[in-house]
Structures are given as structure tokens and as C-alpha cells.
């Protein structure tokens, strides 16, 4: 599925422009024009990212960002603040309350989409729709399908997320703790050795053309995905 983005903006013209640009890029867009309607949108299915104006009826972006980060069900949702306030002090304030990025109006649609994709990539890379292929191993984040040499592979959701992370971060070594944070999430308790179990399952799932060798153990450090066998 496409990433779901909540747009909180009280100016109708700007809100419509944002929604148009996001829809053109294939995002699933939800709109809110004031504080209460924004809070009402923070329900399942939760947004994958929030574009948050600084000022709107019933409250402001700073207050809403604090509320979002205060609650367990929404604190992991990344926030990009959109505002005409370009002073350094305002930017620092926005980032200090939990915003992941800060875009000053006016901005170009290209810049906006690039910033959104960068934040989504850090927060939840499987939200992005680009298909990835490495030497015949294909992963499609939208359909959640993986194929090897044209043959569909079966794997569990955790192995899928693990493979997606590896394929978007090749040639880098990650410790078990880093993989737990990136793949399982920071607010889920899982033992380090759980990573080893899923690594074995992933290797088994992509066995066929020697691709299991791409998932490499780096003794004393962790794991990496590398085509340099």
C-alpha cells in the first residue's frame, strides 16, 4: 500500500495544492483544517507521515506536535512542519518538539516530495513504492512480493522488512541492536538473538541462485547485505 499522509493546513488553496501534488505521487492523502479535525484523523489506519502547518484554528503546530509525540499510539509518526516562519529560532523550536523536518513556505513541489521521501525512508522504508532489484532479486514494497529469477518467493512479514532494509542499505554492517531498531521498531521488546532466527529464515527464503550468500555475518559486529561474496 502507498504511504498515508495527513495534511494539516487551514488555507484551502495550499491544502488543495498539497493534496494534488501528493496524489500525483501516489500517496494516500487525508486532510485536516484545524486542531480537532487533525486529532480525529489520528486513528487506525494511522498516517505514515504528517505535514503540519504552524498555525491553524483551535491550536497550533507546536501544540499538536507535542500531543502527537506524547501518546504511545502516535509518537512514532514522523512530522514535517510547513510554515512561513523561517527564523532559525522557530526552526529549532519545531525540531525540539519532535518534528523530523522543517520546510519554509514558499517551497517547490519537487523539494516537498524529496523531503517526504527522505523522512519516510528513515522512518519506514517499506512505505516507499519504488521496486528494488539486485542481481535478479526483486522486491516490490507495494505488492509485498519478492521474486528471484522470475520465481515468486514466500517469506514472512518480518523477513520481508529485513530484506527491504538490507536491499536499501547495501554494503553496510549493522549490529543486532541496530537491526532491531530499524526493522522491529524502538517501542517493541525483542531479544537480540531473535535477529539471528530471522536472518536464517531470510537466507533460506532467498536460496536458489546463491543469493543467500549476500546476507553475510560479520563476526563480532553483526550483519550486512553485500554482493561481494
Beta strands, then each sheet from edge to edge (+ up, - down):
strand 1: 4-8
strand 2: 28-32
strand 3: 49-53
strand 4: 55-56
strand 5: 59-60
strand 6: 78-83
strand 7: 101-104
strand 8: 132-134
strand 9: 137-140
strand 10: 145-148
strand 11: 151-153
strand 12: 215-218
strand 13: 222-225
sheet 1: 2+ 1+ 3+ 6+ 7+
sheet 2: 4+ 5-
sheet 3: 8+ 9- 10+ 11-
sheet 4: 12+ 13-
end
